[in-house]
Amino acid sequence: MLQKEINLARRRRKPGSRIAEQPPFFDDRPSDLPPFVSTPEEVKRAVERNAVQRGVLLVRVLVSLNMDEAIAAVGNIAAVYDMEEIREAADLLGIDPEALNLLDQAEPPIPYPYYFCAPTYLMDHPRLVMYYRNVAMLSRKVMSGIGLGTEAYELNSVAPPAGVASELAHYFNKIVSALIKTGGVTPQRHIEMAFANLGDSLGGVSRNEVGRIALAQVIRLLALHLHRKWQLADIAYRVKGRIMPDDEDAEEQIDPGEDQVLAVTPDMDLEGVLNRLESQRVKYRELTMRNGNRLLLDRQLEWQSSDGKTYRVGPDLHALSSQADMLWAGELKGGADPAGSDEHWKTATQALGRILDACEKTGRPQPDLSFIATIIVERVAREAQAWIDQGKLTSVYNLTKISENPQERWKFLDEMTTFLGCD
């Protein structure tokens, strides 16, 4: 059966065959669609690239966490632990005896350390903080929010002090007791719980990375173009640090979280510099032009109307000059899921609408406004074109077309250069 499928695929690829000449999709969409709408094939390629980017990120995080090693350490503890000792200390450890009964009643009985920890486990094996936190369905972010931050123990293998270890163990055990009593147990459920919570946490990380990567790609294109035209003076940025902080083959790291300024010189290998920054998850903050104009990223502005009312606007990108409050503003959406395209457009128009309203209320001229997205489905394309026709929007850019089509890329760069006053 498999060989038949292989032979059929080969015939499809045969030059000159009717099947080979047919497009992968029959595009029967109306001919009046705006030029920036995504084709079905472009959506497929964008989704593929997005999946690879997210997958590489998630795999690297899993490798750095070394969950297999943590599970093996728990297994070693389970092989030598004292059941009666844990039962006697259950109250001090925050463990509900009824949850222990459920572990005993499982077939076969489940060792307590798979679900519950003692302070000594965390002190002797600091990375187990990560394992028990995930079994308890807690994120590092929420642990930091309640004053029980665990990052140093999980990432740097620093042993928590005895008092902290006791507090963590009690907190984890109390939550896991409730989970076991509600959902029951199986011999592998502790692993399922740990990976389910880890996946949920990494999903949030990957979604944030999608937006950061898209913005970095746009700024990279623009910075290199402006450098070739000798229009770029400097780049302000900060880095978030590598996903795997113990990467021995990596170049010297930049201090994460600290704003840095890169002065751009004519003979600089700017592409090489940007490659180094992007390897450390760069977050660009500002581009300064040689004419004094600035492109700012993720900054909020406050404008005052004549009656003293404050209007706050905060587009993803906006350009300023010394003579104008805002030359241009753009909303950028990096996600490639077609189902999310409508929501991306909705949030973008809300942000752009606030700018239009604030300009009207404060007597400022309307700046050029742009919508930039990895994919643009048909309904969004039509609504975006309506905004252009109404004079609300200046331009729309499809990042997939920009990345794949040199003409689209040069058109985007030329228009951005004009928006920045560098033409």
C-alpha positions as CSV (number, residue, x, y, z in Angstrom):
1,M,0.0,0.0,0.0
2,L,2.8,2.4,0.9
3,Q,4.7,1.6,-2.3
4,K,1.5,2.5,-4.3
5,E,1.5,5.9,-2.6
6,I,5.2,6.4,-3.4
7,N,4.7,5.5,-7.0
8,L,1.7,7.9,-7.3
9,A,3.7,10.7,-5.8
10,R,6.5,10.1,-8.3
11,R,4.0,10.2,-11.2
12,R,2.7,13.5,-9.8
13,R,6.2,15.0,-10.0
14,K,6.9,13.8,-13.5
15,P,7.7,16.8,-15.7
16,G,5.1,17.5,-18.3
17,S,2.3,15.5,-16.7
18,R,-1.0,17.1,-16.2
19,I,-0.9,16.4,-12.4
20,A,2.5,18.0,-12.1
21,E,1.3,21.1,-13.8
22,Q,-1.7,21.7,-11.6
23,P,-1.2,24.1,-8.7
24,P,-1.4,22.6,-5.1
25,F,-4.5,24.7,-4.5
26,F,-7.3,25.7,-6.9
27,D,-7.6,29.4,-6.0
28,D,-11.2,30.3,-6.9
29,R,-11.3,33.4,-4.7
30,P,-12.8,36.7,-6.2
31,S,-10.4,38.7,-8.4
32,D,-11.1,42.0,-6.5
33,L,-9.2,41.0,-3.4
34,P,-6.6,43.5,-2.1
35,P,-3.0,42.6,-3.2
36,F,-1.8,42.0,0.3
37,V,-4.2,39.1,1.0
38,S,-2.5,35.8,1.8
39,T,-2.8,33.0,-0.8
40,P,-3.6,29.5,0.6
41,E,0.0,28.5,-0.3
42,E,1.4,31.5,1.6
43,V,-0.6,30.6,4.6
44,K,0.7,27.0,4.5
45,R,4.3,28.2,4.3
46,A,3.8,30.7,7.0
47,V,2.3,28.1,9.3
48,E,5.2,25.8,8.6
49,R,7.8,28.4,9.4
50,N,6.0,29.3,12.5
51,A,5.7,25.7,13.6
52,V,9.5,25.2,13.0
53,Q,10.4,28.3,15.0
54,R,8.1,27.3,17.9
55,G,9.3,23.7,17.8
56,V,13.0,24.6,17.9
57,L,12.3,26.9,20.8
58,L,10.4,24.3,22.8
59,V,12.8,21.5,22.1
60,R,15.7,23.7,23.2
61,V,13.9,24.6,26.4
62,L,13.1,20.9,27.1
63,V,16.8,20.0,26.6
64,S,17.9,22.8,28.9
65,L,15.5,21.7,31.6
66,N,16.6,18.1,31.5
67,M,13.3,16.7,32.8
68,D,14.5,13.1,32.1
69,E,17.3,13.6,34.7
70,A,14.8,15.0,37.2
71,I,12.4,12.1,36.8
72,A,15.3,9.7,37.2
73,A,16.4,11.4,40.4
74,V,12.8,11.1,41.7
75,G,12.9,7.4,40.9
76,N,16.2,7.0,42.8
77,I,14.6,8.7,45.9
78,A,11.5,6.5,45.5
79,A,13.7,3.4,45.6
80,V,15.0,4.1,49.1
81,Y,12.5,6.4,50.9
82,D,10.8,5.5,54.2
83,M,7.0,5.3,53.8
84,E,6.3,5.4,57.5
85,E,8.5,8.4,58.0
86,I,6.5,10.4,55.4
87,R,3.2,9.3,56.9
88,E,4.3,10.4,60.4
89,A,5.4,13.8,59.0
90,A,2.5,14.3,56.7
91,D,1.0,17.2,58.6
92,L,4.3,19.1,58.7
93,L,4.9,18.4,55.0
94,G,1.4,19.6,54.0
95,I,0.3,16.2,52.8
96,D,-3.3,15.0,53.2
97,P,-3.2,11.4,54.5
98,E,-6.2,10.6,52.3
99,A,-4.0,11.4,49.3
100,L,-1.4,8.9,50.6
101,N,-4.2,6.3,50.9
102,L,-5.0,6.7,47.3
103,L,-1.4,6.1,46.3
104,D,-1.4,3.0,48.5
105,Q,-4.6,1.7,46.9
106,A,-3.4,2.1,43.4
107,E,-2.5,-1.1,41.4
108,P,0.5,-1.4,41.9
109,P,0.9,0.9,44.9
110,I,2.6,4.2,43.9
111,P,5.7,5.4,45.8
112,Y,5.0,8.7,47.6
113,P,8.0,10.7,46.2
114,Y,6.6,10.5,42.7
115,Y,4.0,13.1,43.9
116,F,5.2,14.5,47.2
117,C,8.5,15.9,48.4
118,A,10.4,16.5,51.6
119,P,12.6,19.6,52.1
120,T,15.7,17.4,51.9
121,Y,14.8,16.3,48.4
122,L,14.9,20.0,47.2
123,M,18.0,20.8,49.1
124,D,20.0,17.7,47.9
125,H,18.6,18.0,44.3
126,P,17.7,21.7,43.6
127,R,16.5,20.9,40.1
128,L,13.7,18.8,41.6
129,V,12.1,22.1,42.5
130,M,11.2,22.3,38.8
131,Y,9.8,18.8,38.8
132,Y,7.6,19.2,41.9
133,R,6.5,22.7,40.9
134,N,5.2,21.3,37.6
135,V,3.4,18.3,39.3
136,A,1.7,21.0,41.4
137,M,0.6,22.8,38.2
138,L,2.4,26.0,39.1
139,S,4.4,28.3,36.8
140,R,7.7,30.0,37.7
141,K,6.0,33.3,37.1
142,V,3.3,32.7,39.6
143,M,5.8,31.4,42.2
144,S,7.7,34.7,41.8
145,G,4.5,36.6,42.2
146,I,3.7,35.0,45.6
147,G,7.2,35.6,46.9
148,L,8.5,32.0,46.4
149,G,10.7,32.5,43.3
150,T,12.3,29.3,42.2
151,E,14.4,30.3,39.2
152,A,17.8,30.2,41.0
153,Y,17.2,26.7,42.2
154,E,15.8,25.4,38.9
155,L,18.3,27.0,36.4
156,N,21.4,27.4,38.5
157,S,21.1,24.4,40.8
158,V,21.5,26.5,43.9
159,A,20.2,24.7,46.9
160,P,17.3,26.5,48.7
161,P,17.9,27.3,52.3
162,A,16.2,24.9,54.8
163,G,13.4,27.4,55.6
164,V,12.6,28.0,51.9
165,A,12.8,24.3,51.1
166,S,10.3,23.6,53.9
167,E,7.9,26.3,52.6
168,L,8.2,25.1,49.0
169,A,7.6,21.5,49.9
170,H,4.6,22.3,52.1
171,Y,3.1,24.5,49.3
172,F,3.6,22.0,46.6
173,N,2.3,19.0,48.7
174,K,-0.8,20.8,49.7
175,I,-1.8,21.5,46.1
176,V,-0.9,18.0,44.9
177,S,-2.9,16.5,47.7
178,A,-6.0,18.3,46.4
179,L,-5.3,17.3,42.8
180,I,-4.9,13.6,43.7
181,K,-8.1,13.6,45.8
182,T,-10.0,15.2,43.0
183,G,-8.6,13.5,39.9
184,G,-7.3,10.2,41.3
185,V,-3.9,8.6,40.4
186,T,-2.3,6.2,37.9
187,P,1.2,4.9,37.8
188,Q,2.2,7.5,35.2
189,R,0.0,10.5,36.1
190,H,2.7,12.3,37.9
191,I,4.7,12.5,34.6
192,E,1.5,13.5,32.7
193,M,0.8,16.3,35.3
194,A,4.4,17.6,35.1
195,F,4.5,17.7,31.3
196,A,1.0,19.1,30.9
197,N,1.9,22.0,33.1
198,L,5.3,22.4,31.4
199,G,3.6,22.5,28.0
200,D,1.2,25.1,29.2
201,S,4.0,27.3,30.5
202,L,6.1,26.8,27.3
203,G,3.0,27.7,25.2
204,G,3.0,31.2,26.7
205,V,6.8,31.5,26.1
206,S,6.5,30.4,22.5
207,R,3.6,32.9,21.9
208,N,5.7,35.7,23.2
209,E,8.6,34.6,21.1
210,V,6.5,34.6,17.9
211,G,5.9,38.3,18.4
212,R,9.4,39.1,19.3
213,I,10.9,37.2,16.4
214,A,8.5,38.9,13.9
215,L,9.4,42.4,15.2
216,A,13.2,41.5,15.2
217,Q,12.9,40.4,11.5
218,V,11.2,43.6,10.5
219,I,13.8,45.8,12.3
220,R,16.7,43.7,10.9
221,L,15.5,44.3,7.3
222,L,15.0,48.0,8.0
223,A,18.2,48.5,9.8
224,L,20.3,46.8,7.1
225,H,18.5,48.9,4.4
226,L,19.0,52.2,6.3
227,H,22.7,51.3,6.8
228,R,23.2,50.7,3.1
229,K,21.7,54.2,2.5
230,W,23.9,55.6,5.3
231,Q,20.8,56.8,7.1
232,L,21.2,54.9,10.4
233,A,23.0,56.4,13.4
234,D,22.5,54.0,16.2
235,I,20.3,51.1,17.5
236,A,19.1,50.8,21.1
237,Y,18.3,47.3,22.3
238,R,18.2,44.9,25.2
239,V,18.6,41.1,25.1
240,K,16.5,38.6,27.0
241,G,19.3,36.0,27.2
242,R,19.6,32.6,25.6
243,I,17.0,29.9,26.1
244,M,19.9,27.7,27.2
245,P,22.0,29.8,29.5
246,D,24.7,27.1,29.9
247,D,25.5,27.0,26.2
248,E,29.2,26.4,26.2
249,D,29.7,27.1,22.5
250,A,28.0,30.5,22.6
251,E,29.8,33.8,22.2
252,E,30.2,36.1,25.2
253,Q,26.8,37.0,26.4
254,I,25.4,40.5,26.8
255,D,23.9,41.4,30.1
256,P,20.2,40.6,29.8
257,G,17.6,43.3,30.8
258,E,20.0,46.2,30.4
259,D,19.5,48.8,27.6
260,Q,22.5,49.0,25.2
261,V,23.2,51.4,22.4
262,L,25.0,50.3,19.2
263,A,26.7,53.2,17.3
264,V,26.6,52.4,13.6
265,T,29.7,53.2,11.5
266,P,30.0,53.0,7.7
267,D,32.4,50.0,7.6
268,M,30.6,48.0,10.3
269,D,29.5,44.4,9.6
270,L,26.0,45.3,10.8
271,E,24.6,42.0,9.6
272,G,27.1,40.0,11.7
273,V,26.4,42.2,14.8
274,L,22.6,41.7,14.4
275,N,23.2,37.9,14.1
276,R,25.0,38.0,17.4
277,L,22.2,40.0,19.0
278,E,19.5,37.8,17.7
279,S,21.2,34.7,19.0
280,Q,20.6,36.2,22.5
281,R,16.9,37.0,21.8
282,V,17.2,40.7,21.1
283,K,14.4,43.1,21.9
284,Y,15.0,46.2,19.8
285,R,14.1,49.5,21.5
286,E,14.9,52.3,19.1
287,L,16.5,53.2,15.8
288,T,17.9,56.7,15.5
289,M,18.4,58.2,12.0
290,R,21.2,60.5,11.0
291,N,18.5,63.2,10.3
292,G,17.5,63.0,14.0
293,N,14.3,61.1,13.4
294,R,13.6,58.1,15.6
295,L,11.8,54.8,15.3
296,L,10.6,53.6,18.7
297,L,9.2,50.2,19.6
298,D,6.7,49.3,22.3
299,R,6.7,52.8,23.8
300,Q,3.7,54.6,25.2
301,L,3.0,58.3,24.6
302,E,0.8,60.7,26.6
303,W,-0.9,63.6,24.8
304,Q,-2.8,66.4,26.5
305,S,-5.8,68.0,24.9
306,S,-6.6,71.7,25.4
307,D,-9.1,70.9,28.2
308,G,-6.4,69.0,30.1
309,K,-7.5,65.4,29.3
310,T,-4.7,62.8,28.8
311,Y,-4.7,60.4,25.9
312,R,-2.4,57.4,25.9
313,V,-1.3,55.7,22.8
314,G,1.2,52.8,22.5
315,P,1.6,51.3,19.0
316,D,4.1,48.5,18.3
317,L,6.2,50.9,16.3
318,H,6.1,54.6,15.8
319,A,8.4,57.3,14.2
320,L,9.0,60.7,15.7
321,S,10.8,63.8,14.5
322,S,11.8,67.0,16.3
323,Q,9.1,68.8,14.4
324,A,6.2,66.3,14.8
325,D,4.9,64.2,17.7
326,M,4.4,61.2,15.4
327,L,5.3,60.8,11.7
328,W,4.1,57.2,11.4
329,A,2.8,54.3,13.5
330,G,2.3,50.6,12.8
331,E,0.8,47.6,14.5
332,L,2.6,44.3,13.8
333,K,1.1,40.8,14.4
334,G,3.5,37.9,14.0
335,G,1.2,34.9,14.5
336,A,0.5,32.6,11.5
337,D,-2.6,30.8,12.7
338,P,-5.4,31.7,10.2
339,A,-8.0,31.3,13.0
340,G,-6.3,34.2,14.9
341,S,-6.1,36.6,12.0
342,D,-9.4,38.3,12.8
343,E,-8.4,38.8,16.5
344,H,-5.0,40.3,15.4
345,W,-6.8,42.7,13.1
346,K,-9.2,43.6,15.9
347,T,-6.5,44.4,18.5
348,A,-4.5,46.3,15.8
349,T,-7.5,48.5,14.9
350,Q,-8.2,49.2,18.5
351,A,-4.6,50.5,18.9
352,L,-4.7,52.5,15.7
353,G,-8.1,53.8,16.5
354,R,-6.8,55.2,19.8
355,I,-4.2,57.1,17.8
356,L,-6.8,58.5,15.4
357,D,-9.0,59.6,18.3
358,A,-6.1,61.1,20.3
359,C,-5.0,63.1,17.2
360,E,-8.5,64.5,16.7
361,K,-9.0,65.4,20.4
362,T,-5.5,67.0,20.8
363,G,-5.4,68.8,17.5
364,R,-2.5,66.8,16.1
365,P,-2.2,65.9,12.4
366,Q,-3.0,62.3,11.6
367,P,0.2,60.3,11.0
368,D,0.7,57.6,8.4
369,L,-0.6,54.4,9.8
370,S,0.2,50.8,8.8
371,F,-0.9,47.3,9.6
372,I,1.8,44.5,9.3
373,A,1.0,40.8,9.7
374,T,2.5,37.4,8.9
375,I,-0.7,36.4,7.2
376,I,-3.8,38.3,6.2
377,V,-7.0,36.3,5.5
378,E,-9.6,37.4,3.0
379,R,-12.0,39.0,5.5
380,V,-9.3,41.0,7.2
381,A,-7.8,42.1,3.8
382,R,-11.2,43.5,2.8
383,E,-11.6,45.3,6.1
384,A,-8.1,46.7,5.9
385,Q,-8.7,47.9,2.4
386,A,-11.9,49.6,3.6
387,W,-9.8,51.4,6.2
388,I,-7.4,52.6,3.5
389,D,-10.4,53.8,1.4
390,Q,-11.7,55.7,4.4
391,G,-8.3,57.4,4.9
392,K,-7.8,55.8,8.3
393,L,-4.9,53.6,7.1
394,T,-2.0,54.3,4.8
395,S,-0.7,50.9,4.0
396,V,-0.8,47.2,4.8
397,Y,2.1,44.8,4.6
398,N,2.1,41.0,4.4
399,L,5.3,39.7,6.1
400,T,5.2,36.4,4.2
401,K,5.1,38.2,0.9
402,I,7.9,40.5,2.1
403,S,10.1,37.5,3.1
404,E,9.5,35.6,-0.2
405,N,9.2,38.3,-2.8
406,P,12.0,40.8,-3.4
407,Q,9.7,43.3,-5.1
408,E,7.4,43.3,-2.0
409,R,10.4,43.6,0.2
410,W,11.8,46.6,-1.6
411,K,8.4,48.3,-1.8
412,F,8.1,47.9,2.0
413,L,11.6,49.2,2.7
414,D,11.2,52.2,0.3
415,E,7.9,53.2,1.9
416,M,9.3,52.8,5.4
417,T,12.2,55.0,4.5
418,T,9.8,57.6,3.4
419,F,7.7,57.3,6.6
420,L,11.0,57.9,8.6
421,G,11.8,61.0,6.5
422,C,15.0,59.4,5.1
423,D,14.1,59.3,1.4
